[in-house]
């Protein structure tokens, strides 16, 4: 949930500080990659629908 909030840009300073105290970055990287892939895929689908 924290990665989603950061991806959108609405994460609080308290949650950001807590995230940086975690021992592993792997969950954040995985969720970030999935979100970025879904975002880009969504943009491609929209562009294809709007193209003549």
C-alpha positions as CSV (number, residue, x, y, z in Angstrom):
1,X,0.0,0.0,0.0
2,X,2.9,2.3,0.8
3,X,4.3,1.9,-2.7
4,X,1.0,2.7,-4.3
5,X,0.7,5.9,-2.3
6,X,4.3,6.9,-3.2
7,X,3.6,6.1,-6.9
8,X,0.6,8.5,-6.9
9,X,2.6,11.0,-4.8
10,X,0.4,11.2,-1.7
11,X,2.5,9.3,0.9
12,X,3.0,11.0,4.3
13,X,6.4,11.8,5.7
14,X,5.8,9.4,8.6
15,X,5.1,6.4,6.2
16,X,8.1,7.4,4.0
17,X,10.4,7.4,7.1
18,X,9.0,4.0,8.2
19,X,9.6,2.5,4.7
20,X,13.3,3.6,4.8
21,X,13.8,1.6,8.0
22,X,12.7,-1.7,6.4
23,X,15.4,-4.2,5.9
24,X,14.5,-5.3,2.4
25,X,13.8,-3.2,-0.7
26,X,12.6,-6.1,-2.8
27,X,8.8,-5.8,-2.0
28,X,9.0,-2.1,-2.9
29,X,10.8,-2.8,-6.2
30,X,8.4,-5.6,-7.2
31,X,5.3,-3.5,-6.6
32,X,6.9,-0.5,-8.3
33,X,7.7,-2.5,-11.4
34,X,4.2,-4.0,-11.5
35,X,2.6,-0.5,-11.2
36,X,4.9,1.0,-13.8
37,X,4.2,-1.9,-16.2
38,X,0.4,-1.5,-15.7
39,X,0.6,2.3,-16.2
40,X,2.6,2.0,-19.4
41,X,0.3,-0.8,-20.6
42,X,-2.7,1.3,-19.9
43,X,-1.3,4.2,-21.8
44,X,-0.5,2.0,-24.8
45,X,-4.1,0.6,-24.8
46,X,-5.6,4.1,-24.6
47,X,-3.3,5.3,-27.5
48,X,-4.3,2.4,-29.6
49,X,-8.0,3.0,-29.1
50,X,-7.6,6.7,-30.0
51,X,-5.5,6.1,-33.1
52,X,-7.4,6.2,-36.4
